[in-house]
């Protein structure tokens, strides 16, 4: 899925130009709300008025409306927009952000930066720096807004997390699913292979689909996911992709050539 950024009627800026606070807020709000008319008698744009009313921006942003926006301010604005406009919850596990050497350089920005980083919306700079006080080009700002709107474009950061897949015996897997009915048994072979015979109650989500978009498996990242394939190779690759995407309860069981399952 590709998401276009609407720059409105004004001339399209050069990708390498620095984006101002007003321009960035306009990109964020317009992408989610469409065109907004200025409030009567207001000296700022309708997008700034709306963002201030919704708590997406602060008075500080109005003071710096024409200045190049800092990355920490951009992180705060996008984070607040996700919470207020999209109802997207914060990531509970954000230890990967601890890899950023300057995470705590702005104590009021820590959670904004951490959430944008682990969600894969704003990437770090070189040498494990977020570059909190750095500026953004229009190209960088547009990419951030695209990732804000489209989860499939994000690359969540998982370094530092301790999640690992675990191998289960078939009996252990059945017991887990009996104890937790939210558990999913996932066959990661192709749909054609799945039709030749599969484990009862399993669903088919091919490895290619998981690699392209691991979030297609399920919404909750604490859902027990039990993965299998033909000989164990695809299930291992799928499990790693899910772990890298932040899923915390990922298991594998022997492939159908490795255990005498009753296939249907």
Secondary structure, DSSP 8 states (H G I E B T S, - for coil): --------SS----TTSB-BHHHHHHHHHHHHH------TT-SS-HHHHHHHHHTSS-HHHHHTTTSB-BHHHHHHHHHHHHHHHS-----S--GGGGG-TTGGGSTTTHHHHHHHHHTTSS---GGG---TT-B-BHHHHHHHHHHHH-GGG-----TT-----EE--HHHHHHHHHH-TT-EEEE-S-HHHHHT--BTT-EE--HHHHHH-GGGS-S-TTS-EEEE-SSSHHHHHHHHHHHHTT-S-EEE---TTTS---B-
